[in-house]
Each structure stands twice: as structure tokens, then as C-alpha cells.
Amino acid sequence: MSLTTDEQFLQACSTENIDPHDAEKRIRAGTLVFPRCSTSRHSSAFTPILIGSGTRAKVTALIGLGPRDTDRDAITQTMNVILAARPDAIMDLTTNPAGIALRHELKDIVNVPLAACLTYDLFTNPRKRLSRNEFLDRFENGLAGGLLDFVLIHIGMTPALADRMARSDRVMPTTSRGGGLIARYMRLNHCGNPLIEFLDGIIDVCRRTGVTLDLGDIFRPGCAHDAGDDLKWAEIQLQAELRKELLRGGVQVLCETGGHMPLHRIPELIPAYKAALGGAPLWLAGPMVIDNAVTLDDTVNTLGILTAGQHGGDMFDSITHNEHYAMPTAADTATALRVARVAITALEVARGNDSETARQHRMSVARRANAWTVQADEALYPDLANQVFIQHGLKEGAPCTICGQFCPHVITPKKAPINTEIADAREH
């Protein structure tokens, strides 16, 4: 059945101003993804998205419980804080068995695509070698009854690559939890990667549930020193071959990359990775452009988004200020989402997005007029703008507290009436 008659798909195409027939062709070719499971298809509250070149860059909120934390309420009861920051998707990175129950609860709360890392479900008990049936049953169980729209699996690891990793001159052989878990599983059980061995079964499960696969980034550089090395390229080449098999099986595919990359190497590496992966939509962790910004990594992430978003990055993570040393709170994640949204908005202006450019102009005209109500309406987050305007006692048409009576908007004459300018800006 063609997607061009699907209301949610048409809604996503309208949001992106993309022709539905072209979008459907690109999905079949693997250069665009429409992550939506069978459950989301029947939800009137679901907000569909498209990910890939030519669409607005997306940002995903990373949430989850640590290895010893099973308090699901700590996540569900604070999701409103995260959702207020307007993530395009939610990724559950829980690293204990409570994750499956959490996904059931999240689906009732979240109205954007919901995802999880199934690598953690599959490989956290390394000493038990799973049979094909056990592995595929556990894979399907991780989908929480078909509630996930896309799932992360770390497929780009083989025994040969694990050996290369151990002998490499990298500072950090891998910075991927999933990659480390799979390498340990293969070593202890003297076997290959079951995600590759049982790929045909995974394809069958994904096709039945409508889930999109996200090919995780095992060899993303954990520091600038490791960026762009041969080990990463070997993973890219393996991912590219497996992606072709998945597409032939009718499964949509995202590919991850990113990690730590010096600013000047992003224009070189990201387009090269995307080309090698056949134009697949790229989901980037970072890129983190410096290594030593402890407590400021949300800012570092924003710089990576701004650069990588111009060179092939399609979706980004909510990297918080305390990345690398502490589990984030809901407030941390919300702040990370908002600063990422600033970068994404700047990208849209740079790309010549007419509606975003017009919004910036309306904001400028309102700022000239000290029209605080209009400024709040046009702000990236109107609720935050209203709060600070009220907090500082700003009155409509009156100056802010920085310039007061010396406000250049008041003392500098302009021929056109201010109210007419505001009306014209809003009309256009």
C-alpha cells in the first residue's frame, strides 16, 4: 500500500514541504526514513517525522535508567519537563531489565517517535550464549509489544574488528557501551556477533512490527585523537553492506556516527561517511568539537550540530552539560534540547527556510517596537520568553531594563509607524 494515502505520512511531508511521492521513493531508496511502528500508526496523538537530507534537522532526547536504578517513576513523572522542550523523538537507554516496562509506560505519555537500545537488552548477561530462538525472542521482547518506532543495535562489530580494536593505537578503543558489551559477549562465548548471524530473523521481526533499525556507532571516536581512523572506516564499510541487506528485506535504516571530531574535520568526515553509507540518514552523537569542556558539553554539542548539520547530519542527540560524568536529570535534558533547538533554527535560516526567515524578521520588527507580547509569540520557546518578560516588569511599548530612557528604539526616529510595521511583518 502506498504511503501517499496515509494521513500521518502526508502530515509529515506537509511539515517538511516535501512532495509525498518523492518522499516515498526516497524511503524505498533508503535516503529518508519515516520511523513509525504499527501501534503509532493507529494513534491520533502521534506526531510523525521524516529524517534525512532536505528535512529539518531533528533532535532526540536521551533518557533512561542506570544499571542499578529501577525507579521508573523517576522518568515517567518528569517527562513533562522534557516534552516541554519539544524533542522530535525519545530514546530510552536504560541498561537494566526495567527498560521494557518503562517503554510500555512511556508510550502512553510520549507523542513523538519512541526508541530504545536493544543491545543492552541482549548482551548485558554475557556468560549465557543465546540460541537463535532465544536471541530473537529477546529481541522481539525488547520492542515492548511493538511499541517502539525505531531501535538501536550495535551491528558493526565482528571478531576481526574486535581484535583490531584491541590492537589499535586509539586512545579509547571504543566509547560505545553497546560495542563493549558485544565484544565481551563474543570473547566469552567464542562466537560471532549474533546481530549479524541472525540478521534474517531480525529483518522478519522489524518488518512485522514496522520498526526502523538504527545501526549504532561502535567506533565513534571518544576523543579528537581517534577521529577518522581506519577502525571507524572498517565499521562504516560493514554497516554499508548490512544496510543493503536490510533495505532489500524491507526495513528502514538509520545510521549513527559522530563522537568527538575537531571542528575542521567535520566537513571532511561527515559527507564521506554519508556517501559511503549510500546517503543513509545520519544520526549524530555530537560531534563534540573539543574534549575538555567539562560541565559545558551541551555548548560543545551545539557547535557540532551547527557544523555537521551543514554537511550531512540529519538528527542529533540531547548531549547535556554533564556528559561524560553523570546521569542527567530531566531538567538537564530539557536544557540540552533547547540549546540544540537554537542550533537547528540557525541551520534552517542558513538553508533559506522561508517560514523561519520570516519568523526571524517578525521578531526583529517587534523588538524595534518593544512589543513584548509579539516577541513572546515569535520566540523559540514562548513560555520561557513570557516568564522573563513578566519577571523583569516589561511593559508593552516601553524599553527594557538595559537601556531604559536611552533606548535607541525610542530615541531614534523612523518614518514608518511601528504598529504598521508589526502588522506588515506578521502578514508576510
C-alpha positions as CSV (number, residue, x, y, z in Angstrom):
1,M,0.0,0.0,0.0
2,S,1.4,3.4,-0.9
3,L,2.2,5.8,1.9
4,T,0.8,8.7,-0.2
5,T,-2.7,7.9,1.1
6,D,-1.6,7.8,4.7
7,E,-2.7,10.8,6.8
8,Q,0.3,10.7,9.1
9,F,2.8,10.5,6.3
10,L,1.0,13.3,4.5
11,Q,1.2,15.4,7.7
12,A,5.0,14.8,7.9
13,C,5.5,15.7,4.3
14,S,3.5,18.9,4.7
15,T,5.6,19.9,7.7
16,E,8.7,19.4,5.7
17,N,7.3,20.9,2.5
18,I,8.2,17.7,0.6
19,D,6.3,16.1,-2.2
20,P,4.8,12.8,-0.8
21,H,5.6,10.8,-4.0
22,D,9.2,11.9,-3.9
23,A,9.4,11.2,-0.1
24,E,8.1,7.7,-0.7
25,K,10.6,7.0,-3.4
26,R,13.4,8.2,-1.1
27,I,12.2,6.0,1.7
28,R,12.3,2.9,-0.6
29,A,15.8,4.0,-1.7
30,G,17.0,4.4,1.9
31,T,17.9,8.1,1.9
32,L,14.9,9.1,4.0
33,V,13.2,7.3,7.0
34,F,9.7,7.6,8.4
35,P,10.0,5.9,11.8
36,R,6.6,4.6,12.9
37,C,5.6,1.3,14.4
38,S,2.2,-0.4,13.9
39,T,1.0,1.0,17.3
40,S,1.8,4.6,16.4
41,R,0.1,4.2,13.1
42,H,-3.3,4.0,14.9
43,S,-2.6,6.8,17.4
44,S,-4.2,10.1,16.7
45,A,-1.8,11.8,19.2
46,F,1.3,10.6,17.4
47,T,3.5,13.3,15.8
48,P,5.2,11.8,12.7
49,I,8.6,12.9,11.5
50,L,10.8,12.4,8.4
51,I,14.6,12.1,8.8
52,G,17.1,12.6,6.0
53,S,18.6,15.2,3.6
54,G,16.2,18.0,2.7
55,T,14.3,17.8,6.0
56,R,14.6,20.0,9.1
57,A,17.3,18.6,11.4
58,K,15.9,16.7,14.3
59,V,16.9,16.3,18.0
60,T,16.3,13.3,20.1
61,A,16.0,13.3,23.9
62,L,18.2,10.7,25.5
63,I,16.6,9.3,28.7
64,G,16.9,6.1,30.8
65,L,17.8,4.4,34.0
66,G,21.4,3.4,35.0
67,P,22.5,-0.2,35.7
68,R,21.2,-0.3,39.3
69,D,18.3,2.2,39.0
70,T,14.9,0.6,38.6
71,D,12.7,3.6,39.7
72,R,10.7,4.1,36.5
73,D,8.7,6.8,38.2
74,A,11.8,8.9,38.2
75,I,11.5,9.0,34.4
76,T,7.7,9.0,33.8
77,Q,6.9,11.6,36.3
78,T,9.4,14.1,34.9
79,M,8.7,13.5,31.2
80,N,6.6,16.7,31.0
81,V,9.7,18.7,31.7
82,I,11.5,17.1,28.7
83,L,8.5,17.2,26.4
84,A,8.1,20.9,27.1
85,A,11.5,21.4,25.4
86,R,10.0,19.8,22.2
87,P,12.1,16.8,21.3
88,D,11.5,15.3,17.9
89,A,12.0,11.8,19.3
90,I,12.7,10.0,22.6
91,M,15.4,7.3,23.0
92,D,15.4,5.1,26.1
93,L,18.9,4.0,27.0
94,T,18.1,2.0,30.2
95,T,20.7,-0.5,31.0
96,N,18.7,-2.9,33.2
97,P,15.6,-5.1,32.8
98,A,13.3,-2.3,34.0
99,G,13.6,-0.7,30.5
100,I,11.0,-2.9,28.9
101,A,8.3,-2.0,31.5
102,L,9.4,1.7,31.2
103,R,8.8,1.6,27.4
104,H,5.2,0.4,28.0
105,E,4.6,3.4,30.3
106,L,6.4,5.9,28.1
107,K,4.2,5.1,25.1
108,D,1.2,6.4,27.0
109,I,3.0,9.7,27.7
110,V,5.1,10.4,24.6
111,N,3.5,11.6,21.3
112,V,6.7,11.5,19.3
113,P,8.6,8.5,17.9
114,L,9.9,6.3,20.8
115,A,13.1,4.3,20.6
116,A,15.3,2.1,22.7
117,C,18.7,0.5,22.6
118,L,18.1,-3.3,22.3
119,T,21.8,-4.0,22.5
120,Y,21.5,-3.5,26.3
121,D,18.6,-6.0,26.5
122,L,20.5,-8.6,24.5
123,F,24.1,-8.5,25.8
124,T,24.2,-7.5,29.5
125,N,24.4,-11.1,30.6
126,P,27.5,-12.2,28.6
127,R,28.1,-15.6,30.0
128,K,25.0,-17.2,28.6
129,R,25.3,-17.9,24.9
130,L,21.8,-17.4,23.3
131,S,20.4,-19.8,20.8
132,R,18.8,-18.3,17.6
133,N,15.3,-18.7,19.1
134,E,16.3,-17.2,22.5
135,F,18.1,-14.3,20.8
136,L,15.2,-13.4,18.5
137,D,12.6,-13.8,21.3
138,R,14.6,-11.5,23.5
139,F,15.0,-9.0,20.5
140,E,11.2,-9.0,20.0
141,N,10.5,-8.8,23.7
142,G,12.6,-5.6,23.8
143,L,10.2,-4.0,21.4
144,A,7.7,-3.9,24.3
145,G,4.8,-5.4,22.3
146,G,5.6,-3.4,19.1
147,L,5.5,0.0,20.9
148,L,8.9,1.2,19.6
149,D,9.2,3.2,16.4
150,F,12.9,2.7,15.9
151,V,15.6,0.6,17.8
152,L,19.3,1.0,18.2
153,I,21.5,-2.1,17.7
154,H,25.3,-2.1,17.5
155,I,25.7,-4.3,14.5
156,G,29.1,-3.1,13.2
157,M,31.3,-5.4,15.2
158,T,32.9,-8.8,14.3
159,P,35.5,-10.8,16.0
160,A,38.1,-9.5,13.5
161,L,37.1,-5.9,14.3
162,A,37.2,-6.6,18.0
163,D,40.7,-7.9,17.6
164,R,41.7,-4.8,15.6
165,M,40.2,-2.6,18.3
166,A,42.3,-4.3,21.0
167,R,45.5,-3.8,18.9
168,S,44.7,-0.3,17.7
169,D,46.7,2.8,18.7
170,R,43.5,4.6,19.7
171,V,43.3,6.4,23.0
172,M,39.9,4.9,23.5
173,P,39.3,1.6,21.7
174,T,35.5,2.2,21.9
175,T,33.4,4.7,23.8
176,S,30.2,2.7,23.0
177,R,28.6,0.7,25.8
178,G,26.9,-1.4,23.2
179,G,30.1,-2.1,21.4
180,G,31.9,-3.1,24.6
181,L,29.1,-5.4,25.6
182,I,29.1,-7.2,22.2
183,A,32.9,-7.5,22.2
184,R,32.8,-9.1,25.7
185,Y,29.9,-11.5,24.6
186,M,31.9,-12.7,21.6
187,R,35.1,-13.1,23.6
188,L,33.5,-15.1,26.4
189,N,31.4,-17.3,24.1
190,H,33.9,-17.7,21.3
191,C,31.4,-16.7,18.7
192,G,30.5,-14.0,16.2
193,N,28.1,-11.1,16.5
194,P,24.5,-12.6,16.8
195,L,23.1,-9.4,15.3
196,I,24.8,-10.3,12.1
197,E,24.4,-14.1,12.4
198,F,20.6,-13.8,12.9
199,L,20.0,-10.8,10.7
200,D,17.4,-12.6,8.6
201,G,15.3,-13.2,11.8
202,I,15.8,-9.5,12.9
203,I,14.5,-8.4,9.4
204,D,11.4,-10.5,9.9
205,V,10.7,-9.1,13.3
206,C,11.2,-5.5,12.1
207,R,9.1,-6.0,9.0
208,R,6.2,-7.4,11.1
209,T,6.3,-4.6,13.7
210,G,7.1,-1.7,11.3
211,V,10.2,-0.8,13.4
212,T,13.0,1.2,11.9
213,L,16.6,0.0,12.7
214,D,19.3,2.4,13.8
215,L,22.7,1.0,13.2
216,G,24.7,2.0,16.3
217,D,28.2,3.6,16.2
218,I,30.6,1.3,18.0
219,F,33.8,3.0,16.8
220,R,32.8,6.7,17.0
221,P,35.8,8.5,18.3
222,G,35.8,9.1,22.0
223,C,38.4,11.9,21.6
224,A,39.7,14.1,18.9
225,H,42.8,12.0,18.5
226,D,40.8,9.0,17.3
227,A,38.7,10.8,14.7
228,G,38.6,9.5,11.1
229,D,40.8,6.4,11.7
230,D,40.9,3.1,9.8
231,L,38.9,1.3,12.5
232,K,35.9,3.7,12.0
233,W,36.1,3.3,8.3
234,A,36.1,-0.5,8.7
235,E,32.8,-0.2,10.7
236,I,31.3,2.1,8.1
237,Q,32.1,-0.4,5.3
238,L,30.5,-3.2,7.3
239,Q,27.4,-1.1,8.1
240,A,27.1,-0.2,4.4
241,E,26.9,-3.9,3.4
242,L,24.5,-4.8,6.2
243,R,22.3,-1.7,5.4
244,K,21.9,-3.0,1.8
245,E,20.7,-6.4,3.1
246,L,18.2,-4.6,5.5
247,L,16.8,-2.4,2.7
248,R,16.4,-5.5,0.5
249,G,14.4,-7.0,3.3
250,G,12.1,-4.1,3.5
251,V,13.5,-2.5,6.7
252,Q,14.1,1.2,7.1
253,V,17.6,2.1,8.3
254,L,19.2,5.0,10.2
255,C,23.0,5.1,10.7
256,E,24.8,6.6,13.7
257,T,28.1,8.3,13.7
258,G,29.6,11.4,15.4
259,G,31.5,11.2,18.6
260,H,34.5,13.6,19.1
261,M,35.8,15.4,16.0
262,P,37.8,18.5,15.6
263,L,35.8,21.3,14.1
264,H,37.9,21.4,10.9
265,R,37.5,17.7,10.2
266,I,33.7,17.6,10.3
267,P,33.3,18.9,6.7
268,E,35.6,16.2,5.6
269,L,34.4,13.2,7.6
270,I,30.6,13.5,7.8
271,P,30.0,13.8,4.0
272,A,32.4,11.0,3.4
273,Y,30.6,8.7,5.8
274,K,27.2,9.6,4.4
275,A,28.4,8.8,0.8
276,A,29.9,5.5,1.9
277,L,26.6,4.6,3.6
278,G,24.6,5.3,0.4
279,G,23.1,8.6,1.5
280,A,21.5,7.0,4.6
281,P,20.0,9.4,7.2
282,L,22.7,10.1,9.8
283,W,22.1,10.4,13.5
284,L,25.0,12.1,15.2
285,A,26.1,12.0,18.8
286,G,27.8,15.4,18.8
287,P,30.1,15.8,17.0
288,M,31.9,17.1,20.1
289,V,34.5,19.5,18.8
290,I,36.7,19.7,21.9
291,D,37.4,17.2,24.6
292,N,37.9,19.3,27.8
293,A,34.7,21.3,28.2
294,V,33.7,19.6,31.4
295,T,30.3,21.0,32.6
296,L,29.9,22.7,29.2
297,D,29.3,19.8,26.8
298,D,25.8,21.0,25.8
299,T,27.5,24.0,24.3
300,V,30.1,21.8,22.6
301,N,27.3,19.7,21.1
302,T,25.7,22.9,19.8
303,L,28.8,23.7,17.9
304,G,28.9,20.2,16.4
305,I,25.3,20.5,15.3
306,L,25.9,23.8,13.6
307,T,28.8,22.4,11.6
308,A,27.6,18.8,11.0
309,G,24.1,20.0,10.1
310,Q,25.6,21.8,7.1
311,H,27.5,18.7,6.0
312,G,25.0,15.8,6.1
313,G,23.9,15.4,9.7
314,D,20.2,14.7,9.9
315,M,19.4,14.1,13.6
316,F,21.3,14.9,16.8
317,D,21.3,14.0,20.5
318,S,20.5,16.0,23.6
319,I,24.0,16.0,25.0
320,T,23.8,17.6,28.4
321,H,26.3,19.8,30.2
322,N,27.4,16.9,32.4
323,E,28.1,14.4,29.6
324,H,31.0,12.1,30.4
325,Y,30.5,12.1,34.2
326,A,26.9,12.0,35.5
327,M,23.4,10.7,34.6
328,P,21.3,13.7,33.5
329,T,18.2,14.9,35.2
330,A,15.1,15.8,33.3
331,A,16.0,19.5,33.7
332,D,19.5,18.8,32.2
333,T,18.0,17.1,29.2
334,A,15.4,19.8,28.7
335,T,18.2,22.4,28.7
336,A,20.2,20.3,26.2
337,L,17.2,20.1,23.9
338,R,16.7,23.8,23.9
339,V,20.3,24.7,23.1
340,A,20.2,22.1,20.3
341,R,17.0,23.7,19.0
342,V,18.8,27.0,18.8
343,A,21.4,25.4,16.6
344,I,18.8,23.7,14.4
345,T,16.9,27.0,14.0
346,A,20.2,28.7,12.9
347,L,20.6,25.9,10.4
348,E,17.1,26.5,9.0
349,V,17.9,30.1,8.5
350,A,21.2,29.3,6.8
351,R,19.3,26.9,4.5
352,G,16.9,29.6,3.4
353,N,13.8,28.2,5.1
354,D,11.2,30.9,4.1
355,S,9.0,30.4,7.1
356,E,11.9,30.5,9.6
357,T,13.4,33.6,7.9
358,A,10.0,35.3,8.1
359,R,9.7,34.5,11.8
360,Q,13.1,36.0,12.5
361,H,12.0,39.2,10.7
362,R,8.8,39.4,12.7
363,M,10.8,39.1,15.9
364,S,13.1,41.9,14.7
365,V,10.3,44.3,14.0
366,A,8.7,43.5,17.3
367,R,12.0,44.1,19.1
368,R,12.3,47.5,17.4
369,A,8.8,48.3,18.7
370,N,9.4,47.0,22.3
371,A,6.3,44.9,21.5
372,W,6.9,42.2,24.2
373,T,3.7,40.3,23.5
374,V,4.6,39.8,19.9
375,Q,8.2,38.9,20.8
376,A,6.9,36.2,23.2
377,D,4.7,34.8,20.4
378,E,7.7,34.6,18.0
379,A,10.2,33.3,20.5
380,L,11.7,29.9,20.1
381,Y,10.1,29.0,23.5
382,P,7.2,31.4,24.1
383,D,6.6,30.2,27.7
384,L,10.2,31.0,28.7
385,A,10.0,34.4,27.0
386,N,6.8,35.3,28.8
387,Q,8.3,34.3,32.1
388,V,11.3,36.5,31.8
389,F,9.4,39.5,30.4
390,I,7.0,39.3,33.4
391,Q,9.9,38.8,35.8
392,H,11.6,42.0,34.7
393,G,8.4,44.0,34.6
394,L,8.5,44.8,30.9
395,K,5.6,46.9,29.7
396,E,4.2,46.9,26.2
397,G,5.9,49.6,24.1
398,A,8.3,50.6,26.9
399,P,12.0,50.0,26.9
400,C,13.8,47.0,28.5
401,T,15.9,47.5,31.7
402,I,19.2,47.6,29.9
403,C,18.8,51.0,28.2
404,G,15.8,52.5,29.9
405,Q,15.4,56.1,28.9
406,F,18.3,55.8,26.5
407,C,16.6,53.0,24.4
408,P,17.7,53.5,20.8
409,H,14.3,52.1,19.7
410,V,12.7,55.1,21.3
411,I,15.1,58.0,20.7
412,T,15.9,57.1,17.1
413,P,13.1,58.3,14.8
414,K,11.7,56.2,12.0
415,K,9.2,57.3,9.4
416,A,7.1,54.2,9.2
417,P,4.6,53.8,12.1
418,I,5.7,51.0,14.4
419,N,2.2,49.3,14.5
420,T,2.1,49.3,10.7
421,E,5.5,47.6,10.6
422,I,4.4,44.9,13.0
423,A,1.2,44.2,11.0
424,D,3.2,44.0,7.8
425,A,5.7,41.7,9.2
426,R,3.0,39.3,10.6
427,E,1.2,39.4,7.2
428,H,4.4,38.4,5.3
